[in-house]
Amino acid sequence: MDPTIWLTGSLALLLMMIGLASYFHERRRLSNGIWLNGFVLCAGGWLLIVAVSSGQMWLLIPILLLGLILLVAFALGIYGVIIFLLHNARQVWRRESHSLANLLGLLLALGLSVYVIWQALVLQGVIPSPLVLLFSFMPSLLFYLFLNVWNFLTLSLVYQLNRPHYRQQAIVVLGAGLIDGERVSGLLAGRIKRAVTFCQQQQAKGGPTPLLVFSGGQGSDATVCGARTGYSIGGYGS
């Protein structure tokens, strides 16, 4: 057997085993996305080598699909991120409270837009060389951020496979800011409805009635307590 095939296959298998062990130990770890992406890259390299060595070109289909996804991601690049952040900021502004935390997506989109304009000015030679040298670290920083976002999206997709067992003793509903200090936001309402639905499903499956815990206090801009609002909507004891 070609040593390269053996090496890439063993590395892919090792990354898969580490990723599975990490995932089943703690599904929320960000490192799970790293192990998965590492496995996909190594498995893709292994398939590529095997396809070329054996002449079985049909093995290249998964690699071509993965390459197409990566090509689209890099083609959209920063522009796709800006569009996504602006769309997300619009949705948050319409449905959630107008707090500084909920404006972070908009601020990041504006910052990336400024960077795009900056790069255009650099290419035209408008920016003085000392300033270009001073901010020469920005491409590396953005590439690092892109890898982190990609890793987070990968983990988010994998986490959708998580299906809790219907034997939970308690369910914690994380709080969120209230709109105008008194109205439940869409984010908080979605969490409350999801918790109540799971509670009802667990009861229907013959499981115990879980304790619903609505977390969150009363902010300085709120007229009611977020946890109390969740309790009144959820209709279950806490």
C-alpha positions as CSV (number, residue, x, y, z in Angstrom):
1,M,0.0,0.0,0.0
2,D,1.2,3.5,-0.8
3,P,2.5,5.1,2.4
4,T,0.8,8.3,1.6
5,I,-2.6,6.5,1.4
6,W,-1.9,4.8,4.7
7,L,-0.8,8.0,6.4
8,T,-3.7,10.2,5.3
9,G,-6.2,7.4,6.0
10,S,-4.8,6.9,9.5
11,L,-4.9,10.6,10.2
12,A,-8.5,10.9,9.0
13,L,-9.5,8.0,11.2
14,L,-7.7,9.4,14.2
15,L,-9.4,12.8,13.8
16,M,-12.8,11.1,13.4
17,M,-12.2,9.1,16.7
18,I,-11.1,12.2,18.6
19,G,-14.0,14.2,17.2
20,L,-16.6,11.5,18.2
21,A,-15.1,11.2,21.7
22,S,-15.1,14.9,22.1
23,Y,-18.7,15.3,20.8
24,F,-20.2,12.6,23.0
25,H,-18.3,14.0,26.0
26,E,-19.5,17.6,25.5
27,R,-21.5,18.5,22.4
28,R,-21.1,22.2,22.8
29,R,-17.3,22.4,22.5
30,L,-16.0,24.6,19.8
31,S,-13.2,22.1,19.3
32,N,-15.7,19.6,17.9
33,G,-15.9,21.7,14.7
34,I,-12.1,21.8,14.4
35,W,-11.9,18.0,14.6
36,L,-14.7,17.6,12.1
37,N,-13.2,20.0,9.6
38,G,-9.8,18.3,10.0
39,F,-11.4,14.9,9.4
40,V,-13.2,16.2,6.3
41,L,-10.0,17.7,4.8
42,C,-7.9,14.5,5.6
43,A,-10.7,12.2,4.3
44,G,-10.9,14.4,1.1
45,G,-7.1,14.1,0.6
46,W,-7.3,10.4,1.2
47,L,-10.1,10.0,-1.4
48,L,-8.1,12.1,-3.9
49,I,-5.0,10.0,-3.5
50,V,-7.0,6.7,-3.7
51,A,-8.9,7.9,-6.8
52,V,-5.7,8.9,-8.6
53,S,-3.8,5.7,-7.6
54,S,-6.6,3.3,-8.5
55,G,-8.1,5.1,-11.5
56,Q,-11.5,5.1,-9.8
57,M,-12.5,8.6,-10.8
58,W,-16.0,8.3,-9.3
59,L,-14.3,8.7,-5.9
60,L,-13.7,12.3,-6.8
61,I,-17.4,13.2,-6.6
62,P,-17.4,13.9,-2.8
63,I,-14.2,16.0,-3.3
64,L,-15.7,18.0,-6.1
65,L,-18.8,18.7,-4.0
66,L,-16.6,19.8,-1.1
67,G,-14.5,21.9,-3.4
68,L,-17.5,23.6,-4.8
69,I,-18.8,24.5,-1.4
70,L,-15.4,25.9,-0.4
71,L,-15.2,27.8,-3.7
72,V,-18.6,29.4,-3.2
73,A,-17.6,30.3,0.4
74,F,-14.4,31.9,-0.6
75,A,-16.0,33.6,-3.6
76,L,-18.6,35.3,-1.4
77,G,-16.0,35.8,1.3
78,I,-16.3,39.0,3.1
79,Y,-19.1,40.3,0.9
80,G,-21.3,37.3,1.8
81,V,-20.5,37.9,5.5
82,I,-21.5,41.6,5.2
83,I,-24.8,40.7,3.5
84,F,-25.5,38.1,6.1
85,L,-24.7,40.4,9.0
86,L,-26.9,43.2,7.6
87,H,-29.8,40.9,7.1
88,N,-29.4,39.5,10.6
89,A,-29.1,43.0,12.1
90,R,-32.4,43.9,10.3
91,Q,-34.2,40.9,11.7
92,V,-32.8,41.6,15.2
93,W,-33.8,45.2,15.0
94,R,-37.4,44.3,14.0
95,R,-37.9,41.4,16.5
96,E,-35.6,42.0,19.5
97,S,-34.8,44.8,21.9
98,H,-32.6,47.6,20.7
99,S,-29.7,47.0,23.0
100,L,-26.0,47.4,22.3
101,A,-25.5,43.6,22.3
102,N,-28.1,43.2,19.6
103,L,-26.3,45.9,17.5
104,L,-23.0,44.0,17.4
105,G,-23.8,42.3,14.1
106,L,-24.6,45.7,12.5
107,L,-21.4,47.2,13.9
108,L,-19.3,44.3,12.6
109,A,-20.9,44.7,9.1
110,L,-20.1,48.4,9.1
111,G,-16.5,47.6,10.2
112,L,-16.1,45.0,7.4
113,S,-17.5,47.5,4.9
114,V,-15.0,50.1,6.0
115,Y,-12.3,47.5,5.5
116,V,-13.5,46.8,1.9
117,I,-13.4,50.5,1.1
118,W,-9.9,50.7,2.8
119,Q,-8.6,47.9,0.5
120,A,-10.0,49.6,-2.6
121,L,-8.2,52.8,-1.6
122,V,-4.9,50.9,-0.9
123,L,-5.1,49.2,-4.4
124,Q,-5.5,52.7,-5.9
125,G,-2.5,54.0,-4.0
126,V,-4.5,56.7,-2.1
127,I,-3.4,55.5,1.4
128,P,0.1,56.5,2.5
129,S,2.6,53.6,2.8
130,P,3.1,54.0,6.6
131,L,-0.6,53.5,7.2
132,V,-0.7,50.5,4.9
133,L,2.2,49.0,6.8
134,L,0.5,49.8,10.1
135,F,-2.6,47.9,9.2
136,S,-1.0,45.1,7.2
137,F,-2.1,42.6,9.9
138,M,-5.8,43.0,8.9
139,P,-5.9,40.3,6.2
140,S,-4.4,37.7,8.5
141,L,-6.9,38.8,11.3
142,L,-9.8,38.5,8.9
143,F,-8.7,35.1,7.7
144,Y,-8.5,34.0,11.3
145,L,-12.0,35.3,12.0
146,F,-13.2,33.5,8.8
147,L,-11.9,30.2,10.1
148,N,-13.5,30.7,13.4
149,V,-16.9,31.6,11.8
150,W,-16.6,28.5,9.5
151,N,-15.8,26.3,12.5
152,F,-18.8,27.8,14.5
153,L,-21.1,27.2,11.5
154,T,-19.9,23.6,11.2
155,L,-20.5,23.0,14.9
156,S,-23.9,24.5,14.7
157,L,-24.9,22.2,11.9
158,V,-23.6,19.1,13.8
159,Y,-25.4,20.2,17.0
160,Q,-28.7,20.1,15.1
161,L,-28.3,16.3,15.3
162,N,-28.6,16.4,19.1
163,R,-31.8,14.9,20.3
164,P,-32.3,15.1,24.1
165,H,-33.9,12.0,25.8
166,Y,-37.4,12.4,27.2
167,R,-36.3,11.9,30.8
168,Q,-35.1,15.4,31.7
169,Q,-35.7,16.5,35.3
170,A,-35.4,20.2,34.6
171,I,-35.3,22.6,31.6
172,V,-33.6,25.9,31.8
173,V,-35.0,28.7,29.5
174,L,-32.3,31.3,29.0
175,G,-33.6,34.8,29.4
176,A,-33.4,37.6,26.8
177,G,-34.1,41.3,26.8
178,L,-37.6,42.6,26.7
179,I,-38.8,44.9,24.0
180,D,-39.6,48.4,25.4
181,G,-38.9,46.9,28.8
182,E,-42.2,44.9,29.0
183,R,-42.9,42.9,25.8
184,V,-41.5,39.5,25.1
185,S,-39.2,39.4,22.1
186,G,-39.4,36.8,19.4
187,L,-36.1,35.2,20.6
188,L,-37.4,34.8,24.1
189,A,-40.9,33.6,22.9
190,G,-39.2,31.0,20.7
191,R,-37.2,29.6,23.7
192,I,-40.3,29.5,25.9
193,K,-42.4,27.7,23.3
194,R,-39.6,25.2,22.6
195,A,-39.3,24.4,26.3
196,V,-43.1,24.0,26.7
197,T,-43.3,21.8,23.6
198,F,-40.5,19.6,24.8
199,C,-42.2,19.3,28.2
200,Q,-45.4,18.3,26.6
201,Q,-43.7,15.8,24.3
202,Q,-41.9,14.2,27.3
203,Q,-45.2,13.9,29.2
204,A,-46.8,12.3,26.2
205,K,-43.9,9.8,26.0
206,G,-44.6,8.8,29.7
207,G,-41.6,10.7,31.1
208,P,-41.6,12.8,34.2
209,T,-42.9,16.4,34.2
210,P,-39.8,18.5,34.2
211,L,-39.2,21.6,36.2
212,L,-39.1,24.7,33.9
213,V,-36.7,27.3,35.2
214,F,-37.1,30.7,33.5
215,S,-33.8,32.5,34.0
216,G,-33.1,36.2,33.7
217,G,-33.6,39.2,36.0
218,Q,-35.1,42.6,35.6
219,G,-32.9,45.1,33.8
220,S,-32.7,48.8,34.4
221,D,-34.7,49.4,31.3
222,A,-37.4,46.8,32.1
223,T,-40.7,47.3,33.9
224,V,-41.2,43.6,34.6
225,C,-38.9,40.7,35.3
226,G,-38.0,38.6,32.3
227,A,-38.2,35.3,34.3
228,R,-41.7,36.2,35.6
229,T,-42.8,37.0,32.0
230,G,-41.6,33.6,30.8
231,Y,-43.4,31.9,33.7
232,S,-46.7,33.6,32.8
233,I,-46.3,32.6,29.1
234,G,-45.0,29.1,29.7
235,G,-47.9,28.2,32.1
236,Y,-45.7,25.8,34.1
237,G,-44.4,26.0,37.6
238,S,-40.8,27.1,38.2
